[in-house]
Amino acid sequence: MHMNVKPIGALNPRINEIRALTAQIVNRDIMPNEGKLWAGWRDGATEEERRSAREMRESIKNKVKQAGLWAPHLPPEYGGAGLGFLEHAYMNEVLAYSMGAAALFGVVAPNSGNQQILLKYGTEEQKRKWLVPLTEGKMESGFSMTEPDSAGSDPRSIKTTAIRDGDQWVINGHKWFTSNGFRADFLIVMCRTGGKGDDNGRMTQIIVPKETPGVRIVRGVEIWGRPSDHCEIVYDDVHVPLANQLGQAGSGHQAAQDRLGAGRVYHCMNSIGQMWRAFDLMVERATMREVHGGKLETKQFIQGFIADSYIDIQAARLMTIHCAERMDSGADPRTDISAIKIFVPSAYTRVVDRAIQVWGAAGVSGDLPLAAMYQGARTLRLADGPDEVHRILIAKNVLGRYHAGESWDFGN
């Protein structure tokens, strides 16, 4: 089933054009070939299958570039499409309809987040050396922040240190869940360059080429019982030039927040695109499957599933668009970012769970994308800050407003 994308009357023509162009590539080039595009990554894949899959992916990437949609988050001078924030957000819900499509549009984590850090905090030399080849697909990158012995929800607890020694930083620490660790050519490492455990202002992000002596990949951490390239890494007296520092010393925490704020909106729009796909799959099954003397669509349980999923998707989508509009206008989006970060993954989980139930055993098989969606939705309740931290932030912001003598304005 193709994604049904029509112009939205309230949007400007450019956003509608971007959505239509994206849907055209997803429907025409990606959806019919989903089984082939990633075939080379399966266990037991032949060299011919890998070669054919690579060629097909490169062909689609070229079509994306010709459509002016490659790397939508970056400006043209660094190889991107130069889309605005809202244009990119609306594009994401369309390209995410097919899982894995983001990589074919040059906007896949952690590279996309690292590109944005390099764009904002990098020197011109750093951009030339790391950002340009990353955008061109000649390099891969990883993001190394989380530590096994520190609470991931509290960045102030980071213990990895970078000590200045002449014209070099000397890094020592232990990280895990470093994304893209095996394939990365370089890592952006969050280090403490001073201060103690309650000090965010002494965090610095530093570029570390993966082949630097002292960088030791311990393992790829299994995710949901399967191998992954989220790596556990030990940094043992790793020496890199001071010139590898991103931004001023102490700007690392703010850089991470800059990355995560926009990233949470993009993650949520991605989730909505995948919910859209799960919904279509569920309704398609309901209209075709015969059971107990009639189609599934005639059963009130299934009609309830359809209604509840429609409500979840619409609520999640409108919350996320409202948040994106606030960010785009320069209004304070912190409460809304936390709200969508909690609500959207939970709604995503519910929508996919219903689709799995309607499909039965096939729903948890590798023949459909639903099982991978379900695992991804559950993981999102931990990634970029757990639900509990975001609930605390919402309550803190709301209570602060009331203590200041105001009530909450839900119209803004």
Secondary structure, 3 states (H helix, E strand, C coil): CCCCCCCCCCCCHHHHHHHHHHHHHHHHHHHHHHHHHCHHHCCCCCHHHHHHHHHHHHHHHHHHHHCCCCCCCCCHHHCCCCCCHHHHHHHHHHHCCCCCHHHHCCCCCCHHHHHHHHHHHCCHHHHHHHHHHHHCCCCCEEEECCCCCCCCCCHHHCCCEEEEECCEEEEEEEEEEEECCCCCCEEEEEEECCCCCCCHHHEEEEEEECCCCCEEEEEECCECCECCCCEEEEEEEEEEEHHHEECCCCCHHHHHHHHHHHHHHHHHHHHHHHHHHHHHHHHHHHHHCEECCEEHHHCHHHHHHHHHHHHHHHHHHHHHHHHHHHHHHCCCCHHHHHHHHHHHHHHHHHHHHHHHHHHHHHHHCCCCCHHHHHHHHHHHCCCCCCHHHHHHHHHHHHHHHHHCCCCCCCCC
